[in-house]
Amino acid sequence: MNLRLLFGGFLIGVLLAGCNVQATHASETVSFKSGGLVLHGLLYRPAGAGPFPVVLYNHGSAPGMLNNVAFEALGPMFVAHGWAFFAPYRRGQGLSSDAGPYIGDEIAAARSRGGEAQAADTMVRLLETNQFQDQMAALAWLKNQPFVRPTNIAVMGNSFGGVETVLGAAQGGYCAAVDASGGAESWDQAPALRDLMLKAVQHSKAPILFFQAKNDYSIVPSETLYAAMRTVRKPAEIRIYPPYGNSTEDGHSFPYRGGGVWKDEVFRFLDANCKG
């Protein structure tokens, strides 16, 4: 089976225009710097001045603006629960598409040069360098915002964003982490990805909740990473939900399409670790 990009269940999206600050479906578009790059993301927040607890949401690898489907489904749900929700676009995707090449194109080019092994190595290199730098830059931006409670910032992500989530949890600065389907589509074909994620969770500085639908591409990542954390006595939880939809693509879209199913468990976990 070829290594495939994590397209978040083949998202179907809508275009979102504008930069700096612009209201779009109860969101704001904000700018932040990552090294010498200017990146953009969508921010949802409750009414009032705050400060609020915040979840930084790491998107998957869907091209263009397609990750907006996830943001628009999840942002209002978090706001209704009293959380701000920040979804930064990493370089090469969405609102940050002009800040660098798209990770999917870079992986495809590596595959054409050296096959699946080179594609996997390129994926891991980018996720732990450029893409990770962008996540940390988004976190630094959040910590300087007056509406944010800087000690109450959680991280969450799906697919490639789930990988970024466990890397962020190891770096520190988050009160809790939620990894939804991180590495599910590439786990079997990318030993370097498995090693990267295992090392990260074993050094995690935050409790992690892993969740997936049973019909995702693979539930082995969540089971393996959870077991690794428990072995080294790190706080972790896991939830494997019943099949969602009728295909593996449907199962992989569960983190953003199935919020009505998992939200109570996720908010219980986040509230316990970040509010209490």
C-alpha positions as a Markdown table, in Angstrom:
| # | Residue | x | y | z |
|---|---|---|---|---|
| 1 | Met | 0.0 | 0.0 | 0.0 |
| 2 | Asn | 1.4 | 3.4 | -1.0 |
| 3 | Leu | 2.0 | 6.1 | 1.5 |
| 4 | Arg | -0.9 | 8.6 | 1.0 |
| 5 | Leu | -1.3 | 12.1 | 2.2 |
| 6 | Leu | -3.7 | 12.6 | 5.1 |
| 7 | Phe | -6.5 | 14.5 | 3.3 |
| 8 | Gly | -8.8 | 14.6 | 6.3 |
| 9 | Gly | -11.5 | 12.4 | 4.7 |
| 10 | Phe | -11.3 | 14.2 | 1.4 |
| 11 | Leu | -12.7 | 17.5 | 2.7 |
| 12 | Ile | -15.1 | 19.5 | 0.6 |
| 13 | Gly | -14.6 | 23.1 | 1.4 |
| 14 | Val | -15.5 | 26.7 | 0.5 |
| 15 | Leu | -13.1 | 29.5 | -0.3 |
| 16 | Leu | -12.3 | 32.1 | 2.3 |
| 17 | Ala | -10.8 | 35.4 | 1.3 |
| 18 | Gly | -8.9 | 38.2 | 3.0 |
| 19 | Cys | -6.0 | 38.7 | 5.4 |
| 20 | Asn | -5.2 | 40.5 | 8.6 |
| 21 | Val | -8.6 | 40.8 | 10.4 |
| 22 | Gln | -11.8 | 40.0 | 8.6 |
| 23 | Ala | -15.1 | 38.5 | 10.0 |
| 24 | Thr | -16.1 | 35.2 | 8.3 |
| 25 | His | -18.8 | 33.0 | 9.8 |
| 26 | Ala | -18.1 | 34.3 | 13.3 |
| 27 | Ser | -14.3 | 34.0 | 12.8 |
| 28 | Glu | -11.5 | 36.5 | 12.5 |
| 29 | Thr | -8.6 | 36.1 | 10.2 |
| 30 | Val | -5.4 | 37.0 | 12.0 |
| 31 | Ser | -1.7 | 37.3 | 11.1 |
| 32 | Phe | 1.4 | 36.0 | 12.9 |
| 33 | Lys | 5.0 | 35.6 | 12.2 |
| 34 | Ser | 7.0 | 32.3 | 11.9 |
| 35 | Gly | 10.6 | 33.2 | 11.5 |
| 36 | Gly | 10.7 | 35.5 | 8.4 |
| 37 | Leu | 7.3 | 34.4 | 7.2 |
| 38 | Val | 3.9 | 36.0 | 7.7 |
| 39 | Leu | 1.2 | 33.3 | 8.3 |
| 40 | His | -2.5 | 33.6 | 8.8 |
| 41 | Gly | -5.1 | 31.7 | 10.7 |
| 42 | Leu | -8.8 | 31.7 | 11.8 |
| 43 | Leu | -9.8 | 32.7 | 15.3 |
| 44 | Tyr | -13.1 | 32.0 | 17.0 |
| 45 | Arg | -13.7 | 33.4 | 20.5 |
| 46 | Pro | -16.5 | 34.0 | 22.9 |
| 47 | Ala | -18.0 | 37.4 | 23.4 |
| 48 | Gly | -16.3 | 39.6 | 25.9 |
| 49 | Ala | -12.7 | 40.5 | 26.8 |
| 50 | Gly | -11.8 | 37.2 | 28.4 |
| 51 | Pro | -9.3 | 36.0 | 29.2 |
| 52 | Phe | -10.4 | 32.6 | 27.9 |
| 53 | Pro | -8.9 | 29.1 | 27.7 |
| 54 | Val | -7.9 | 28.4 | 24.1 |
| 55 | Val | -7.4 | 25.4 | 21.9 |
| 56 | Leu | -4.8 | 25.7 | 19.2 |
| 57 | Tyr | -6.1 | 23.4 | 16.4 |
| 58 | Asn | -3.6 | 21.8 | 14.0 |
| 59 | His | -5.1 | 21.1 | 10.6 |
| 60 | Gly | -4.5 | 18.1 | 8.4 |
| 61 | Ser | -3.0 | 18.0 | 4.9 |
| 62 | Ala | -6.0 | 19.0 | 2.8 |
| 63 | Pro | -4.9 | 21.4 | 0.0 |
| 64 | Gly | -6.1 | 25.0 | -0.5 |
| 65 | Met | -8.8 | 26.2 | 1.8 |
| 66 | Leu | -10.4 | 22.9 | 2.4 |
| 67 | Asn | -9.5 | 22.7 | 6.1 |
| 68 | Asn | -12.0 | 25.5 | 6.6 |
| 69 | Val | -14.6 | 22.7 | 6.8 |
| 70 | Ala | -13.1 | 21.4 | 10.0 |
| 71 | Phe | -12.6 | 24.9 | 11.4 |
| 72 | Glu | -16.2 | 26.0 | 10.7 |
| 73 | Ala | -17.5 | 22.8 | 12.3 |
| 74 | Leu | -15.4 | 22.9 | 15.4 |
| 75 | Gly | -14.8 | 26.6 | 16.1 |
| 76 | Pro | -18.4 | 27.5 | 17.1 |
| 77 | Met | -18.6 | 24.3 | 19.1 |
| 78 | Phe | -15.6 | 25.3 | 21.3 |
| 79 | Val | -16.9 | 28.9 | 21.6 |
| 80 | Ala | -20.2 | 27.6 | 22.9 |
| 81 | His | -18.3 | 25.8 | 25.6 |
| 82 | Gly | -16.4 | 28.9 | 26.7 |
| 83 | Trp | -13.2 | 28.2 | 24.8 |
| 84 | Ala | -11.5 | 30.3 | 22.1 |
| 85 | Phe | -10.4 | 28.3 | 19.1 |
| 86 | Phe | -7.4 | 29.3 | 17.0 |
| 87 | Ala | -6.7 | 27.4 | 13.7 |
| 88 | Pro | -3.4 | 28.6 | 12.2 |
| 89 | Tyr | -2.7 | 27.7 | 8.6 |
| 90 | Arg | 0.9 | 26.4 | 8.4 |
| 91 | Arg | 3.1 | 27.5 | 5.5 |
| 92 | Gly | 1.9 | 26.3 | 2.0 |
| 93 | Gln | -1.7 | 25.8 | 2.9 |
| 94 | Gly | -4.9 | 27.8 | 3.0 |
| 95 | Leu | -4.5 | 31.4 | 4.1 |
| 96 | Ser | -0.7 | 30.8 | 4.3 |
| 97 | Ser | -0.4 | 29.3 | 0.8 |
| 98 | Asp | 1.9 | 32.1 | -0.3 |
| 99 | Ala | 4.4 | 31.5 | 2.5 |
| 100 | Gly | 6.0 | 28.4 | 1.1 |
| 101 | Pro | 5.4 | 25.2 | -0.9 |
| 102 | Tyr | 2.5 | 22.9 | 0.0 |
| 103 | Ile | 3.7 | 19.9 | 2.0 |
| 104 | Gly | 1.7 | 17.6 | -0.2 |
| 105 | Asp | 3.6 | 18.8 | -3.3 |
| 106 | Glu | 6.9 | 18.4 | -1.5 |
| 107 | Ile | 6.1 | 14.8 | -0.5 |
| 108 | Ala | 4.9 | 14.0 | -4.0 |
| 109 | Ala | 8.1 | 15.3 | -5.5 |
| 110 | Ala | 10.2 | 13.2 | -3.1 |
| 111 | Arg | 8.1 | 10.1 | -4.1 |
| 112 | Ser | 8.8 | 10.7 | -7.7 |
| 113 | Arg | 12.5 | 11.0 | -7.0 |
| 114 | Gly | 13.0 | 8.1 | -4.6 |
| 115 | Gly | 9.8 | 6.2 | -4.0 |
| 116 | Glu | 7.9 | 5.7 | -0.8 |
| 117 | Ala | 10.9 | 5.6 | 1.5 |
| 118 | Gln | 12.0 | 9.1 | 0.4 |
| 119 | Ala | 8.4 | 10.4 | 0.5 |
| 120 | Ala | 8.1 | 9.1 | 4.1 |
| 121 | Asp | 11.4 | 10.7 | 5.1 |
| 122 | Thr | 10.4 | 14.0 | 3.6 |
| 123 | Met | 7.1 | 14.0 | 5.4 |
| 124 | Val | 8.8 | 13.4 | 8.7 |
| 125 | Arg | 11.4 | 16.0 | 8.1 |
| 126 | Leu | 8.9 | 18.7 | 7.3 |
| 127 | Leu | 6.5 | 17.8 | 10.1 |
| 128 | Glu | 9.3 | 18.1 | 12.7 |
| 129 | Thr | 11.0 | 21.2 | 11.2 |
| 130 | Asn | 9.1 | 23.8 | 9.1 |
| 131 | Gln | 5.6 | 22.7 | 10.0 |
| 132 | Phe | 6.5 | 22.4 | 13.7 |
| 133 | Gln | 8.1 | 25.8 | 13.7 |
| 134 | Asp | 4.8 | 27.3 | 12.4 |
| 135 | Gln | 2.9 | 25.6 | 15.2 |
| 136 | Met | 5.2 | 27.0 | 17.9 |
| 137 | Ala | 5.0 | 30.5 | 16.3 |
| 138 | Ala | 1.2 | 30.3 | 16.5 |
| 139 | Leu | 1.5 | 29.3 | 20.2 |
| 140 | Ala | 3.8 | 32.2 | 20.9 |
| 141 | Trp | 1.4 | 34.6 | 19.2 |
| 142 | Leu | -1.5 | 33.2 | 21.3 |
| 143 | Lys | 0.4 | 33.7 | 24.6 |
| 144 | Asn | 0.8 | 37.4 | 23.8 |
| 145 | Gln | -2.9 | 38.1 | 23.2 |
| 146 | Pro | -4.8 | 39.8 | 26.0 |
| 147 | Phe | -7.9 | 37.6 | 25.6 |
| 148 | Val | -5.9 | 34.5 | 26.2 |
| 149 | Arg | -5.2 | 32.8 | 29.6 |
| 150 | Pro | -1.6 | 31.8 | 28.7 |
| 151 | Thr | -1.5 | 28.9 | 31.2 |
| 152 | Asn | -4.7 | 27.5 | 29.8 |
| 153 | Ile | -3.8 | 26.8 | 26.1 |
| 154 | Ala | -4.6 | 23.3 | 24.9 |
| 155 | Val | -3.6 | 21.7 | 21.6 |
| 156 | Met | -5.6 | 19.5 | 19.3 |
| 157 | Gly | -5.3 | 18.3 | 15.7 |
| 158 | Asn | -6.4 | 15.7 | 13.2 |
| 159 | Ser | -4.4 | 13.6 | 10.7 |
| 160 | Phe | -1.1 | 15.5 | 10.0 |
| 161 | Gly | -2.4 | 17.9 | 12.7 |
| 162 | Gly | -2.5 | 15.0 | 15.1 |
| 163 | Val | 1.2 | 14.4 | 14.5 |
| 164 | Glu | 1.8 | 18.0 | 15.1 |
| 165 | Thr | -0.2 | 17.8 | 18.3 |
| 166 | Val | 2.0 | 15.1 | 19.9 |
| 167 | Leu | 5.1 | 17.0 | 18.8 |
| 168 | Gly | 3.7 | 20.1 | 20.5 |
| 169 | Ala | 2.9 | 18.3 | 23.7 |
| 170 | Ala | 6.5 | 17.2 | 24.0 |
| 171 | Gln | 7.8 | 20.7 | 23.5 |
| 172 | Gly | 5.7 | 22.1 | 26.4 |
| 173 | Gly | 3.5 | 25.1 | 26.8 |
| 174 | Tyr | 0.2 | 23.3 | 26.6 |
| 175 | Cys | -2.1 | 22.3 | 29.4 |
| 176 | Ala | -3.5 | 19.3 | 27.5 |
| 177 | Ala | -3.4 | 17.7 | 24.1 |
| 178 | Val | -6.0 | 15.9 | 21.9 |
| 179 | Asp | -4.6 | 13.7 | 19.1 |
| 180 | Ala | -7.4 | 12.7 | 16.7 |
| 181 | Ser | -6.2 | 10.2 | 14.0 |
| 182 | Gly | -2.6 | 11.4 | 14.0 |
| 183 | Gly | -0.6 | 9.3 | 11.6 |
| 184 | Ala | -3.5 | 6.9 | 10.8 |
| 185 | Glu | -3.0 | 6.8 | 7.1 |
| 186 | Ser | 0.8 | 6.6 | 7.1 |
| 187 | Trp | 1.7 | 4.7 | 10.2 |
| 188 | Asp | 2.4 | 1.3 | 8.5 |
| 189 | Gln | 4.5 | 2.8 | 5.6 |
| 190 | Ala | 6.6 | 5.2 | 7.6 |
| 191 | Pro | 8.8 | 3.8 | 10.4 |
| 192 | Ala | 10.4 | 7.2 | 10.9 |
| 193 | Leu | 7.0 | 8.7 | 11.6 |
| 194 | Arg | 6.3 | 5.9 | 14.2 |
| 195 | Asp | 9.6 | 6.6 | 15.9 |
| 196 | Leu | 9.1 | 10.4 | 15.9 |
| 197 | Met | 5.6 | 10.1 | 17.5 |
| 198 | Leu | 6.7 | 7.5 | 20.0 |
| 199 | Lys | 9.6 | 9.6 | 21.2 |
| 200 | Ala | 7.3 | 12.6 | 21.4 |
| 201 | Val | 4.6 | 11.0 | 23.6 |
| 202 | Gln | 7.2 | 9.4 | 25.9 |
| 203 | His | 8.5 | 12.9 | 26.6 |
| 204 | Ser | 5.1 | 14.6 | 26.7 |
| 205 | Lys | 4.8 | 17.5 | 29.1 |
| 206 | Ala | 1.0 | 17.4 | 28.9 |
| 207 | Pro | -1.7 | 14.7 | 29.3 |
| 208 | Ile | -2.9 | 13.4 | 25.9 |
| 209 | Leu | -6.3 | 12.1 | 24.8 |
| 210 | Phe | -6.2 | 9.9 | 21.7 |
| 211 | Phe | -9.4 | 9.3 | 19.8 |
| 212 | Gln | -10.4 | 7.8 | 16.5 |
| 213 | Ala | -13.4 | 6.0 | 14.9 |
| 214 | Lys | -12.9 | 2.3 | 14.5 |
| 215 | Asn | -13.1 | 2.5 | 10.7 |
| 216 | Asp | -10.3 | 5.0 | 10.4 |
| 217 | Tyr | -7.4 | 3.9 | 8.2 |
| 218 | Ser | -5.7 | 2.4 | 11.3 |
| 219 | Ile | -6.4 | 2.7 | 15.0 |
| 220 | Val | -2.9 | 1.2 | 15.8 |
| 221 | Pro | -1.3 | 4.7 | 16.2 |
| 222 | Ser | -3.7 | 5.7 | 19.0 |
| 223 | Glu | -3.4 | 2.3 | 20.7 |
| 224 | Thr | 0.4 | 2.2 | 20.4 |
| 225 | Leu | 1.0 | 5.8 | 21.5 |
| 226 | Tyr | -1.4 | 5.5 | 24.5 |
| 227 | Ala | 0.3 | 2.3 | 25.6 |
| 228 | Ala | 3.8 | 4.0 | 25.3 |
| 229 | Met | 2.7 | 6.8 | 27.5 |
| 230 | Arg | 1.2 | 4.5 | 30.1 |
| 231 | Thr | 4.5 | 2.5 | 30.1 |
| 232 | Val | 6.4 | 5.5 | 31.2 |
| 233 | Arg | 3.7 | 6.6 | 33.5 |
| 234 | Lys | 2.6 | 9.7 | 31.5 |
| 235 | Pro | -1.1 | 10.7 | 31.9 |
| 236 | Ala | -3.1 | 9.6 | 28.9 |
| 237 | Glu | -6.5 | 8.5 | 27.8 |
| 238 | Ile | -7.9 | 6.7 | 24.7 |
| 239 | Arg | -11.3 | 6.5 | 23.1 |
| 240 | Ile | -12.0 | 4.3 | 20.1 |
| 241 | Tyr | -15.5 | 5.1 | 18.8 |
| 242 | Pro | -17.8 | 2.9 | 16.7 |
| 243 | Pro | -17.4 | 3.2 | 12.9 |
| 244 | Tyr | -18.4 | 6.5 | 11.5 |
| 245 | Gly | -20.0 | 6.5 | 8.1 |
| 246 | Asn | -19.4 | 3.7 | 5.5 |
| 247 | Ser | -15.7 | 4.0 | 4.5 |
| 248 | Thr | -12.2 | 4.6 | 5.9 |
| 249 | Glu | -12.4 | 8.1 | 4.5 |
| 250 | Asp | -15.6 | 8.7 | 6.6 |
| 251 | Gly | -13.8 | 7.2 | 9.6 |
| 252 | His | -10.9 | 9.6 | 9.0 |
| 253 | Ser | -13.2 | 12.5 | 8.9 |
| 254 | Phe | -14.7 | 11.7 | 12.3 |
| 255 | Pro | -12.5 | 14.2 | 14.2 |
| 256 | Tyr | -14.3 | 17.1 | 12.5 |
| 257 | Arg | -17.5 | 15.7 | 11.3 |
| 258 | Gly | -18.4 | 13.7 | 14.4 |
| 259 | Gly | -18.1 | 16.4 | 17.0 |
| 260 | Gly | -21.6 | 15.6 | 18.3 |
| 261 | Val | -20.3 | 12.1 | 19.3 |
| 262 | Trp | -17.0 | 13.0 | 20.9 |
| 263 | Lys | -17.5 | 16.5 | 22.3 |
| 264 | Asp | -18.6 | 15.6 | 25.8 |
| 265 | Glu | -15.5 | 13.4 | 26.3 |
| 266 | Val | -13.1 | 15.9 | 24.8 |
| 267 | Phe | -14.5 | 18.9 | 26.9 |
| 268 | Arg | -14.4 | 16.8 | 30.0 |
| 269 | Phe | -10.8 | 16.0 | 29.4 |
| 270 | Leu | -9.8 | 19.6 | 28.5 |
| 271 | Asp | -11.8 | 21.1 | 31.4 |
| 272 | Ala | -10.3 | 18.8 | 33.9 |
| 273 | Asn | -6.7 | 19.5 | 32.8 |
| 274 | Cys | -6.9 | 23.1 | 31.8 |
| 275 | Lys | -9.7 | 24.8 | 33.8 |
| 276 | Gly | -9.5 | 23.0 | 37.1 |
